[in-house]
C-alpha cells in the first residue's frame, strides 16, 4: 500500500507489513491496537505457513530498507528502522517488549545494555537464543545481565570503561595527527565523533584512512580498539522490583554522578518474574503476594525523587496512550548529556486484565484517561532557556472512570470479593492518591 505521511517531498514508496508465521505468538495486540479496524484478521497458522519465505526474503532484507525516509522525528518514520530486538520469548502481549524494540530501533547499532535480573533478562537472554540481533555489518546492542541489586552500577561500569579506553584512543589519534598521519580524517573525527548522526560515518572514514596509512604503533592501537570509536548509547534496563526496591540505592547513586547514562524502567507495579510479589511500585488497594489483603500504602514516586536533583532528565510514558510522547521522551532522554531515566507503564499478565493480554495497549490508554497513570517530561536543558523544565503531557483526567478501570483488573477486583470490608476504603484511597499526584504535577507545570 502507499506509504503516506512521509513528507511532501518524499518519494512515492509503497510498503507491506509482513508477519513471520513461525515467530508470531498469536497475542492479538496488533489486531486490537491497529487504528484501521478490520484491516487485520487472526487466522490459523496452517493457512499462513507458506508466507514465511516472504518474511525471510523481504522483511529481513536490509538492502530493501529505504534509509532516506527512516527518521526518529515521527512515530511513522521511526518504525521503518530496523529493530535490533525481535521475536522474544516474553509472555504473549507483554508490554515491556514494545519499549525495548523502540529503543533498539533508535539506537541499537551503538547500544550498551546492562539488564537487571527479571522478566527482561529472562526473555532477553534465554541462552542459547537471544532476541537481540545485529545488522549486516555486525553492529547491534552489546547486552549483558547483572544481578538484581547492582544493575545501575553495572551500566555505569560500561560507561566508565568505554570512556577510559576511548580516552586512550584519543591520545593516540592526537599523536598521529602531530606526525601528519590522516590529519584531515582525525580532525574531522575528533570534532564530530560525539554527534550520533555522524559518529559512524566519521569513524568509518578514520578507520579507512588508518588502514591505508603507513603502519605505526599508535595506528595499530586505534585499529585494535576501533569498536570504541563511535559514541555509545549506554542503557540500564529493568523492572520496578529493580528500580523501586532492590536496586534503588544503586540507581540513586549512579544518577547522582551526573554522567551520560540512560535508564529504562519497565513498571509493571509488581515483581512479575518471581511470581507477583508486591513492590514499592505497587499502588494502594492492589492485591499481590505479601499484600493479599490489598496494599495499604501508596506507590513510591520514583520520578519525583529523580527530579529533586534538578539535573536529571526524567520522563514517564505510556505507549498505548501517546506513542508520539513516548518517542519524544526516549529521544530526549538519550540526547540529554547527563543522567536520564524513563519510567514506562507496562500492563502485565500478573494484573489479571479481564479484557485479556491482547488489550495491553488499550489498558495503558484507559490508565491515563482516568488518571491512574500520568505522562510528563522533566528536561533540565529548558532551565537555561528560561523555561519550566517540567512538562505535564497528560490531559485533565476523568477520575470518574477510575473505578471501572480498577475493576477491569483482577488485582483490584479480587479485593472486593475476598475482603469486602476493606475494599471500598482502599479503593477510595488509591483514587485519592492518583488525584493528589496529578494535582502535584499540575502545580509543578504551572510554576
Secondary structure, DSSP 4 states (H G I P E B T S, - for coil): -B--SS-TTS---B------TTT-----HHHHH-SSTTS-----GGGTGGGHHHIIIIIT-GGG--TTT--SSSHHHHTTSPPSB-S--SPTT-SHHHHHHHHHHHHGGGEEEEE-SSHHHHHH--TT--SB-B-TTS-B-EEEE--GGGHHHHHHHHHHHHHHHHHHHHHHHHHHHHTTSSHHHHHHHHHHTT-TTTHHHHHHHHHHHHHHSPP-HHHHHHHHTGGGSSPPEEEEEEEHIIIIIITHHHHHHHHHT--S-EEEEEE-SSBTTTTSB--TTPPTT--BBTBTT---SPPP-HHHHHHTTSSSEEEEE-TTT-HHHHHHHHHHHHHSSS-EEEEEE---GGG-BTT-GGGHHHHHHHHHHTTSS--EEE-THHHHTTS-SEEE-SPPP-GGGHHHHHHTBHHHHHHHHH-HHHHHHHHHHHHHHHHHHHHHHHHHHH-
